[in-house]
């Protein structure tokens, strides 16, 4: 095997690693954005509660996200944290039930805590922190 061929193989290997890292970074960016948008949606829900407004469509959106994000979160978060966030998301998706209790400070506070958790994990995923 000639030296030129060895250099080409090494260069190809480095290129593949760099492309893999770029894809990982892009994927983390997407997951981070999803988590951030979930946080914003939950915060919007709690604000509507404060204003005595019904959060139309929020429950369906949150439920669909809760049902479909398991693999994505499992890939980018510690397993116990992914499970906790999905459980929180499922609970937050029950906003129709919670609307009756919207004047109770614990309901709004719980939604704000869940939103904060998603915002924090959005930043951690974006930075590449997994544990």
Residue frames as qw, qx, qy, qz and C-alpha x, y, z in Angstrom:
[[0.000, 0.893, 0.451, 0.000, 0.00, 0.00, 0.00],
 [0.450, 0.416, -0.015, 0.790, 1.56, 3.29, -1.10],
 [0.218, -0.258, -0.415, 0.845, 1.93, 6.32, 1.15],
 [0.237, -0.048, -0.244, -0.939, -0.52, 8.32, -1.02],
 [0.547, -0.313, -0.684, -0.368, -3.16, 5.64, -0.59],
 [0.450, -0.349, -0.656, 0.495, -2.64, 5.60, 3.18],
 [0.036, -0.144, -0.155, 0.977, -3.08, 9.39, 3.23],
 [0.401, -0.165, -0.460, -0.775, -6.30, 9.10, 1.22],
 [0.562, -0.363, -0.743, -0.021, -7.68, 6.46, 3.60],
 [0.330, -0.316, -0.496, 0.739, -6.81, 8.61, 6.63],
 [0.121, 0.039, -0.100, -0.987, -8.33, 11.68, 4.96],
 [0.491, -0.271, -0.623, -0.545, -11.51, 9.75, 4.16],
 [0.514, -0.377, -0.714, 0.289, -11.70, 8.54, 7.74],
 [0.171, -0.247, -0.298, 0.906, -11.29, 12.06, 9.08],
 [0.272, -0.094, -0.348, -0.892, -13.93, 13.33, 6.65],
 [0.532, -0.361, -0.723, -0.255, -16.38, 10.68, 7.86],
 [0.414, -0.383, -0.593, 0.574, -15.75, 11.54, 11.50],
 [0.027, -0.145, -0.056, 0.987, -16.23, 15.25, 10.78],
 [0.402, -0.211, -0.520, -0.723, -19.47, 14.59, 8.88],
 [0.532, -0.394, -0.746, 0.070, -20.68, 12.44, 11.77],
 [0.287, -0.329, -0.430, 0.790, -19.90, 15.19, 14.27],
 [0.155, 0.002, -0.199, -0.968, -21.67, 17.74, 12.07],
 [0.496, -0.315, -0.665, -0.460, -24.75, 15.50, 11.88],
 [0.473, -0.405, -0.678, 0.391, -24.69, 15.01, 15.67],
 [0.123, -0.220, -0.199, 0.947, -24.49, 18.77, 16.17],
 [0.314, -0.114, -0.409, -0.849, -27.35, 19.38, 13.74],
 [0.532, -0.374, -0.742, -0.161, -29.45, 16.72, 15.44],
 [0.367, -0.366, -0.553, 0.653, -28.75, 18.24, 18.86],
 [0.057, 0.064, -0.054, -0.995, -29.80, 21.64, 17.49],
 [0.454, -0.256, -0.583, -0.623, -33.11, 20.19, 16.28],
 [0.550, -0.416, -0.708, 0.154, -33.82, 18.41, 19.57],
 [0.260, -0.241, -0.351, 0.867, -32.84, 21.53, 21.51],
 [0.218, -0.073, -0.236, -0.944, -35.27, 23.59, 19.44],
 [0.534, -0.358, -0.686, -0.342, -38.07, 21.07, 20.01],
 [0.488, -0.399, -0.621, 0.466, -37.50, 21.16, 23.78],
 [0.109, -0.146, -0.127, 0.975, -37.41, 24.95, 23.74],
 [0.351, -0.184, -0.426, -0.813, -40.65, 25.16, 21.76],
 [0.546, -0.424, -0.722, -0.025, -42.32, 22.73, 24.19],
 [0.344, -0.315, -0.450, 0.762, -41.21, 25.00, 27.03],
 [0.098, 0.023, -0.123, -0.987, -42.72, 28.01, 25.25],
 [0.467, -0.303, -0.633, -0.538, -45.99, 26.16, 24.64],
 [0.526, -0.447, -0.674, 0.263, -46.29, 25.15, 28.30],
 [0.210, -0.248, -0.256, 0.910, -45.45, 28.70, 29.41],
 [0.248, -0.136, -0.371, -0.884, -48.10, 30.01, 27.03],
 [0.516, -0.414, -0.724, -0.197, -50.59, 27.58, 28.62],
 [0.424, -0.436, -0.551, 0.571, -49.84, 28.81, 32.13],
 [0.044, -0.108, 0.010, 0.993, -50.15, 32.44, 30.96],
 [0.389, -0.291, -0.555, -0.675, -53.56, 31.68, 29.48],
 [0.513, -0.459, -0.705, 0.170, -54.57, 30.15, 32.81],
 [0.280, -0.297, -0.327, 0.852, -53.51, 33.34, 34.59],
 [0.174, 0.070, -0.204, -0.961, -55.66, 35.38, 32.18],
 [0.541, 0.258, 0.639, -0.482, -58.61, 32.99, 32.58],
 [0.567, 0.500, -0.366, -0.542, -58.34, 32.02, 28.88],
 [0.935, 0.018, 0.348, -0.074, -58.80, 28.50, 27.57],
 [0.183, -0.595, 0.649, 0.437, -55.57, 27.20, 25.95],
 [0.834, 0.430, 0.106, -0.330, -57.10, 25.94, 22.69],
 [0.817, 0.495, -0.295, 0.017, -55.19, 23.15, 20.90],
 [0.055, -0.708, 0.655, -0.259, -52.43, 23.01, 23.51],
 [0.733, -0.252, 0.576, -0.258, -53.56, 19.70, 24.98],
 [0.911, 0.383, 0.147, -0.043, -53.60, 17.91, 21.62],
 [0.449, 0.779, -0.394, 0.189, -50.22, 19.31, 20.63],
 [0.265, -0.620, 0.671, -0.309, -48.62, 18.31, 23.93],
 [0.854, -0.062, 0.463, -0.228, -50.19, 14.83, 23.82],
 [0.842, 0.535, -0.052, 0.041, -48.90, 14.13, 20.30],
 [0.224, 0.762, -0.541, 0.278, -45.43, 15.32, 21.33],
 [0.543, -0.460, 0.623, -0.326, -45.52, 13.11, 24.42],
 [0.918, 0.141, 0.336, -0.152, -46.46, 10.09, 22.31],
 [0.803, 0.574, 0.011, 0.159, -43.79, 10.63, 19.69],
 [0.130, 0.876, -0.401, 0.233, -40.67, 11.99, 21.36],
 [0.867, -0.452, 0.211, -0.014, -39.60, 8.94, 23.36],
 [0.889, 0.158, 0.119, 0.414, -36.83, 7.73, 21.03],
 [0.342, 0.760, -0.061, 0.550, -35.56, 11.24, 20.36],
 [0.388, -0.811, 0.250, -0.360, -35.33, 12.15, 24.03],
 [0.934, -0.300, 0.176, 0.081, -33.88, 8.76, 24.94],
 [0.783, 0.401, 0.011, 0.475, -31.06, 9.40, 22.47],
 [0.276, 0.652, -0.128, 0.695, -30.14, 12.82, 23.82],
 [0.415, -0.649, 0.270, -0.578, -30.97, 12.70, 27.53],
 [0.050, -0.224, 0.922, -0.313, -30.18, 10.41, 30.44],
 [0.304, -0.276, -0.862, -0.298, -32.88, 7.68, 30.49],
 [0.207, -0.528, -0.699, 0.437, -34.39, 8.73, 33.81],
 [0.030, 0.430, 0.052, -0.901, -34.58, 12.37, 32.70],
 [0.229, -0.003, -0.655, -0.720, -36.16, 11.43, 29.35],
 [0.284, -0.414, -0.865, -0.030, -38.79, 9.38, 31.20],
 [0.152, -0.532, -0.483, 0.678, -39.47, 12.23, 33.64],
 [0.103, 0.297, -0.213, -0.925, -39.84, 14.80, 30.85],
 [0.281, -0.151, -0.774, -0.547, -42.20, 12.55, 28.90],
 [0.262, -0.504, -0.790, 0.230, -44.31, 11.95, 32.01],
 [0.072, -0.487, -0.231, 0.840, -44.38, 15.71, 32.66],
 [0.164, 0.134, -0.484, -0.849, -45.37, 16.34, 29.07],
 [0.280, -0.335, -0.862, -0.258, -48.18, 13.78, 29.26],
 [0.215, -0.562, -0.622, 0.501, -49.41, 15.38, 32.47],
 [0.001, -0.412, 0.029, 0.911, -49.22, 18.87, 30.96],
 [0.130, -0.082, -0.711, -0.686, -51.22, 17.63, 27.96],
 [0.192, -0.541, -0.817, 0.052, -54.22, 17.25, 30.21],
 [0.076, 0.023, -0.120, 0.990, -54.80, 21.01, 30.15],
 [0.431, -0.402, -0.464, -0.661, -58.53, 20.63, 29.62],
 [0.664, -0.473, -0.564, 0.131, -58.79, 18.91, 32.99],
 [0.484, -0.215, -0.293, 0.796, -56.47, 21.46, 34.56],
 [0.002, -0.429, -0.233, -0.873, -58.45, 24.41, 33.21],
 [0.546, -0.666, -0.433, -0.266, -61.01, 23.89, 35.98],
 [0.707, -0.568, -0.189, 0.376, -58.20, 24.29, 38.53],
 [0.534, 0.548, 0.025, 0.644, -56.43, 27.19, 36.82],
 [0.208, -0.855, 0.072, -0.470, -56.91, 29.52, 39.78],
 [0.845, -0.514, 0.056, 0.133, -55.02, 27.20, 42.08],
 [0.015, 0.883, -0.452, -0.124, -51.44, 28.48, 42.28],
 [0.609, -0.320, 0.713, 0.134, -50.07, 24.92, 42.33],
 [0.744, 0.493, 0.445, 0.068, -51.49, 24.23, 38.85],
 [0.384, 0.914, -0.104, 0.077, -49.81, 27.23, 37.26],
 [0.302, -0.769, 0.563, 0.020, -46.63, 26.71, 39.28],
 [0.769, -0.067, 0.626, 0.111, -46.42, 23.07, 38.18],
 [0.680, 0.674, 0.249, 0.145, -46.76, 24.08, 34.52],
 [0.119, 0.948, -0.285, 0.069, -44.06, 26.72, 34.96],
 [0.548, -0.544, 0.632, 0.068, -41.72, 24.16, 36.55],
 [0.798, 0.250, 0.526, 0.156, -42.31, 21.73, 33.66],
 [0.484, 0.866, 0.045, 0.120, -41.66, 24.54, 31.17],
 [0.175, -0.872, 0.458, -0.010, -38.44, 25.38, 33.01],
 [0.735, -0.242, 0.621, 0.122, -37.32, 21.75, 32.87],
 [0.740, 0.523, 0.368, 0.207, -37.79, 21.66, 29.10],
 [0.223, 0.958, -0.147, 0.103, -35.97, 24.99, 28.69],
 [0.428, -0.712, 0.554, 0.050, -33.04, 23.76, 30.78],
 [0.761, -0.025, 0.621, 0.187, -32.73, 20.47, 28.91],
 [0.594, 0.784, 0.158, 0.088, -32.95, 22.35, 25.63],
 [0.035, 0.918, -0.391, 0.049, -29.80, 24.22, 26.58],
 [0.589, -0.465, 0.659, 0.039, -28.07, 21.07, 27.86],
 [0.810, 0.327, 0.470, 0.125, -28.84, 19.10, 24.70],
 [0.445, 0.891, -0.034, 0.083, -27.64, 21.99, 22.55],
 [0.116, -0.839, 0.528, -0.062, -24.35, 22.07, 24.44],
 [0.651, 0.321, -0.687, -0.030, -23.92, 18.29, 24.16],
 [0.214, -0.309, 0.756, -0.536, -24.32, 17.52, 27.88],
 [0.647, -0.111, -0.633, -0.411, -26.05, 14.17, 28.29],
 [0.607, -0.277, -0.700, 0.256, -25.50, 13.07, 31.89]]
